[in-house]
């Protein structure tokens, strides 16, 4: 990682408050300063609202978990964000997403998601590549999940772009419990 590593003992009061919010919230005590959370702790004025938004997106939306994880994995693969993809591929599988399309996504190949997962992937890819969603895809997704969940899907994609950029800029690596999905990348 490019940033200075801090131990919990080195944290000032504002940094400690961000870490406490992360570890006492829905993510649980195990997250600590891994992944983007170490970055958030180092910049508490932005890290606190960012971790709060992330908690809402991960744990308080009504978006089906499989669709949320397809979108997050699509963002992580698009940005080749090691930690992001490695962390969320496991969550996607736990949400019932098939391994084969996730593996194709990791390799940069077109995945063959089925049903609503294919539609969520298409929304994510269009936003990532074209910065827009075409009318047909938009209407299909809204008729499938509704406007409120469409807003949640778009905000999920945007938030995980922020996370992927953060992880990549500071070269946050996977933990020892993860396998590096993009070993050829620094």
N, C-alpha and C positions, 0 to 999 in steps of 0.2 A: 504494500500500500504506500502511496506517495505521501500521505499525511503523517504527522507525528503521532505515535501511539501513546495513548494516555492510559494509565491504570486508573481504576476507580478512585484510588486514594488521591490522585492528582486533580480530580475534577473540582471546579469552583461551584458555588451554589447554583448558578443558572444551569450549568452542565449537568449537575447532579439531579436537578428537577426534571430535565429531559430524560435522563436515563431512568429515573424512577417512574415517569409516565409510561415509558416503553415497557419496563419490566413488571409493572403492576397492572397494566392494561390487558387487553384480550390476547396479546402475543405471548404473555407469560414471562416468567423469570429467565427462561433459557436463552432468550435472544441477546440480552446484554448489548454489547457494542459491536456485534457482528453485522456484516452486510452494510446497508446504508446507515444503520443506526449509529455507528461510530462517527460517521460524518455529521449526522444530525446533532450528536452530543457536542461536537467541536464548534458548531455554529448554532447555539441554542435559540437565538432570536428567530431563525428560520427553521431550525430543526424541530422545535416544539410544534408549530402549526403543521409542518410537513408530516410528522409522525402521527398527529391527530387525524389529519385527512386520510393518511394511509390506513389507520385503524378503522375509520368509517368505511372506506372502500372495501377493505378486506373482510370486515366482520359485521357491518350494519346495512349492507344493501340487500335488496330482494332479488338481485340477479342470480340465476341458478349458478351454483359453484362450477359446474363443468364449463359453462359459457365464459364465466369470469376467468377461469384458469386457461382456457384456450386463448383468450385475448392477451392475458399476461405473458404466456409462453411465446405467443407470436411477437409481442414487443421485445421480449428478451432475446429471441432468436434474431430478429431483424437488426437489433443493435449489437448482437454478439456479446451480450452482457453475461459474463460467466456466472456470477453469483445469482443473478436474477433467474436465469434459465434453470440452473441446477436446483435452486430452492423451489421453484414453482412447477417443475416437471413432476416432482414427487407429489405435490398438492393436486396437480391435474389428474394424475393416475388415481389418487385417493378419491377424487370426485367422479371417477368412472370414465375418464378420457382414455381411449386406447393408446397403447404404447407406440404402435407403428406410425401413426401420423405425427406423433411428437418427435419420434426419431427422424423422420423425413424433414420436419421443421428444423431440427437441430443441424441437419446436413445441408440446409439451404435448398432443399427440394420441395416442390409443391406437395403439401400434405393432403391426404385423402380423408379429411374429417367427414362425418356423415351428419345429415339432418341439421339441427339448429347449430351444432358445433361448426359445421362448414360455413354457415351464414355468419356466425360470430367471427370466424377467421377472416372471411371476406371483408367485413366491416373494418377490422383491425388493419388488414393489408392495404385497403384503399386509403385509410387515414394516414398510414405510415408512408406509403409510396406516392399518393396523389394529393394528400392533405385535404381530401374531401371524400364524401360517400356518394356514389351515383344514386339517382332517384330510385331505380329498381331495387337495389340492395337495401336502401334506406326503408322503402315501403315494405319490403319482405320482412325485415327485422322488426319494424314497428308492429306489423300485423302479427308477428310471432310472440313478441315479448311486451309490447305496449310502449308508450312514450316514456313513462317513468323509468323503466328498465333500460330503454335506449339511452337516456341521459346517463344512467349509472354505467353503462357499457362504454360510452364515449369518455366519461371522466376516468374510468379505470384505465383505459388506453393512454390517456394523457398523463395520468399520475405515474404510470409505470414507464413512460418515456422519461420523465424527470428522474425516476429512480435509476433507470438504465444509464442515463447520461452521467449521473452522479457516480455510480459504481465504476463506469468506464474512465471518467476523468481522473479519478483518484486511484485507479487500478486496484480496486477491492477484489481480492481473490476468493475462491471458494474455501470453505472450511475443510477440515480433515475428514468430516463425515460425508462430503459431497465428491462426486467425480466431476472433473473439469470438462464441460461440454464442448469447449473450443480450445483445446490445448495448444494449437498453433498461434493463438492470439496472446499478446502480453497483457 
